Amino acid sequence: MNIHETSFMRACMRQPVAQTPVWFMRQAGRSLPEYRKIRERYSFMDISRNPELCAEVTLQPVRRLHVDAAILFADIMTPLIASGVKLELVEHIGPVLDKPIRTVKDLRQIRPLSPEEQLPYIFDAIRLIKQELGAARPLIGFAGAPFTLASYLIEGKGSRAFLHTKRLMLAKPTLWHDLMDRLTEMTIRYLQFQIAAGADVVQLFDSWVGCLGATDYAEFVQPYSRRIIAAINQTSTPFIHFGVGTSALLPLMGADGADVIGVDWHQSLDSAWQQIGDHVAIQGNLDPAFLLAPWDILREKARAVLDSAHGRPGHIFNLGHGIYPETPVKNLIQLVEFVHAYSMQTSEVLVS
């Protein structure tokens, strides 16, 4: 099979598929006992910097859950760490910086990224993963989007209100745009590097951009998203753009040039498609909390997502955010089976 004929790749290009492809954000790790067993001996960064371990963890959900795509096991802060930013990945907290970026002088922490020299283990891991996947399933590479990376750099850790970030963005626009420009170039190089290693698709995680209104997104974020997407589009690699809480931003995101827009669970798929337009595929959008519900409830929630897509080409089933660690593996397995079987039935009805 040619990788471009897989259901996942066809869905990215809004081509008809026999069954809806499915994968889960944060599927590599967290809820899988085989991953937790590895974590008893190795830290997150130990795994991501060891090509053999990284490949193993990336492939575990493909073997166990039979999802339609693998996603590279890494952290969105990986290129920042490689570029010289001092931070620690704290369990249950996330990235914590030694010195947040608040002044022009602080920008010196971010050196230009040379992934070939600084991240060779990423290249090697992707090669190992692709050797096992072959043409049966695509590998998704990814990066954190400039706004989300900037929010961590400015806040010093995760935030709910993003007060420091918004204050700097509005009060020091020159500093903001300088920071975003550096992060944009870093992200382009990092994604191009993953594609050169063998990644079939890339996803830009702008997890926290939903804290902005449409006007601020258009002024302070959209130009940088568009630069990244335009650079990757030159490689003909499918591009997924994902954010949380982005209902008000979907029309803008849909115009940024991505092939697929990832949406959360705060609105139905058909409503999101109306805002974005049929020229773009959609990924989503089950509430990840529903994975902790009894199977009969979870099944009906998944059915509602599939029904909302109305069988139109270009739907990739996923969650509105990542898997919670408490998620029963049995529910994930049953959900993948259900999505495949139910969407195949729907597809047959539509064709007939």
N, C-alpha and C positions, 0 to 999 in steps of 0.2 A: 504493500500500500504506500502511496505517496503521502507524505505528512500533510499536504494541503487538501487531501481528500478525507481527512478525519472529520468527524462531526464537529469537533471544537473549532478547527480552522475554518470550516465552511460556515459555521455560525458567526464567527468573527466578520466574515465577508458578506453576511446576510444572504447566504445561499441555502436552499432547502436541505434539510437533514431528515434521516429516518427516525431519529430520536434526539431529544434535547440533551446536549452535553452538560455535564455537571462537574464542578470542582468546588472546593471550599477554601476560603481564606483562612490562614493558620491551620491548614490541614496537616502540615508537616510538624508533628510534635504535639505537645500539650495534652490531648485526650488519648493518645495511643500508648498502651502499656510498654510496647517495645521501645518507644522513644524515651519514656521515663526510666527504663532500665539503663539506657545509654547515659542519661543525665546523672545517674548515680555515680558515674565515674568521670564524666567530662562536663565542663561548663559550656554554656551556650557558645561562647566565642571559641572555645577549644574545638567544638564540633564544626563550626562554620569555617575555621581556618585549616581544618584537616580534610583534604579532598575526598578521601575514602569515607570518613564519617559523614561528611556533608552529603555525599551521594546516597549513602545508606538511609539517612533520615529523610531526604527528599523523596526517595522511592518507597518508603514504608507505606504511606497512604495509598499509593497506586496499587500496591500488592494487596493491602488489607481491604480497602474500600472500593476498588475498581473505578475510581474517578477517571474522567476523560482527559485530564491534564495534570502534570506535575508542576510544582512551583519551587524554585530554588530556595533552599534553607539558608537564610541570611537575615540580617537586621538592616532596617533602613538607615541606620547610622554608620554602616560599614564604610562608605566612602569618606565620611567626615573623619572617622577615626584614622583612616589611612592618610588623610590630608593633614593630620597633626592636631586635631581637636582633642583635648583631654576630657574624657568622660568615662563614666562607669555605667554598665548595664546592671541595674539593681533589680533583683527578683521582686515581682509584684509591684514595682514602681516604674521601671523603664529607665530611659537614659537620664543620668544626672551629671551635669557639667561642673568642672572645677571652677570655671570662670565664665559666666554668661557674657554674651556679646551685647554691649550697650553703647560703645563708643567706636569711633573710627579706628583707634588704636587696637581695639579688641579684634578687628578684622584680620589682624596679622596671624591669628590662630589658624586661619584657613589658607593653606598653601594649595597651589594648583595640583590637581589630581593627575597622576600618571598611572593608570590602573595596570598597565603591563608590568611596571616595576613594583608597584605597591600592593597589588592584589592578584598575584599569580595563582594563588590557591583557588580563587573564584573560577578562573579559566580552566584549571585542571579539574575542578569538581564538575563543571558543566560538561566537559568532555566525557567524564566517567558516566554521568547521568544519561547523556545522549547515547552512549554505547549500549546501555541496557534498554532504554526506551525504544531505540530504533525509530521506525516510521509509524509505530502503533499509536503513540501519544505524543503530543507536543510538550515542550518544556517552556514554562513561563519564567522569564527573568523579570526583575522589578527594581524600582528605586523609589525612595521617598521624594515627594514633590518639594520644590523650593520653599513654598509657604510652610508646609508641615515641618521641614527641617529647620527653617528659620524660627519657628515658634519654640522648638526645643532649645535652640541656641540662645535665644533672647530670654526666655523664661528661666532657663537653667534646668528645667525638668518639665514633666507633663503639667498641663494646666486645664482648668475649666473655663475661666473667664478670659484668659489671654490678655490680661491688662498691660503687661510690659510690652507685648508684641504690638498691640494696637497703638499704644502710646508712642513707641518708636516709629511705627509706620506713618503716623499722622504728624508727629512733631519733628521727626528727622527724616524727611523723605529722601534726601540725598544718600544718607547712610543706608536706608532701607533698600533703595534701588541698587546700590553698590553690593550689598549683601546678596540680594536676589540674583544679580548678574553673576556673581561668583558661584552661587549654588546651581544656577541654571547650566553654566558651562561644565561644572562637575557632573551634574546629572546626565547631560548629553554624552560625555565621555564614558561614564560608567555604563550606560545602557548600550552604547555602541560596542563597548568591550564585551558585554555579555552576548550580544548578537554575533559578534565575530567568533566567540567561543562555541556558539551553536544554539543559543536560545531562539525559539521559534516565534515567540510572542513576548511582548513586554507590557507590564502594568505600572502605571504611575500612581502611587498611593498618596493622595492628598487628604489624609484622614481628618485633619482638623480645619480644613478650609471652610466648612459649613458654619463656622463662627462669624463669617463675614456676610455682609449684605451684598446685593448684586452690584451696586455702584462701586464699592471698595474692591470687590473682586475684579471688576473691569479695569480699574485704574492700577491696582497694586499687585495683581496676581496673573491676570489673563495674558498679558504680553509674554510672560515667562513660560507659562504652560504652552502657549502657541509656538514659541521658539523650540521647545523640546520636542513637541509633536511633529513639527515641520522637519526637524533634523532626522528624526527616526523614520518618518514617512519616506525619506529618500532611500531607505534600505528596503522598502516594501514589506516591512515586518508589521504584522497587526499590532495595534496599540490600544490598550485599555486604560481609560482614565477613571479613577475611582475616588469618591469622597463620601464623608458621612454628614448628614444633615444638610444636603445640598439642594433641597427642593426648590429654593428660590434661585439657585444658580444654574439649574439644568439647561435652560435655553442658551446661556452663555457657554457652558461646557460643551453643549452639542455643536456649537459653531467653532470650536477650537481645533478641529481637524482629526480627532481620535476616531478609530473604527468602532470602538465599543465604549459605552458609558456604564460604569458600575453605579447602581443606585441602592440606597438603603431601604428600610421597610416602612418609612413614614408615609408612603403613598403607593398606590397600586402601579403595576407595570404599565397598564394602558394609559393611566394618567401621566406617568413619566414620559412615555413615548409621545404623547400629544405635545408635551412641552419641548422635547428634544427634536422630534421629527423622525420620519421613517428612514432617513438617509443614514442613520447610525444604529448599530446593534446595541442591545441592552443586556447587562449582566446583573442578576439578582433574583429575588430580593427578600428571601425569608429572614424573619427575625431570628437571630441565632439563639435567643432564649427559648424558642419553641422546640429546639432540639432536646431540651430537658423534659418535655412533656410526654405523657403516655403516647404510644404509637398511634392510636386511633385519632387523637387530636392532631399530632404532628402530620399525619397523612393528609388530613383535611386542609391544614394550613398550606401544605405543599401543593395540593390540588388547586387551591385558590390562586396561588402564584402562577401555576401553569395555565389555568383557565384565563387569567388576566392577560397572558401573552397572546391568546387567541390563535395559537398555532402559527403565527407569522414567522417568517425567516428572521434569524438574527437574535434568538434568545439563548443565553447561556445561564443555566440555573446555578445560583450561588446564594450566599447569605448576604445580609445587609452590612455585616461586619464579620469579624473573625470568630472561629469556634471557641467556646468557653472550655476551660480545662475539665469541668465537671461533666461534659457531654458524654453520654453512654456511647461506646463504639457501636453497639448493636443498632442504635438509632441512625447513625451515619450510614451503616451498611444498608439498612432497610430503605433509607431515604434515597440513596443512589439507585437501588433496584426499582423503587417506585417511580422515580422521575423517568428512568429509561422506559419502563413498561407503559406507564400512563401516556407519556408523550408519543410513544410509538402508536398506540391505539388512536390517539387524537389525529396524528399524521395520516393514518390510514383512512379515517373518516373524512378528513378534508380532501384527500386525493380522490376518494370515491365520489 
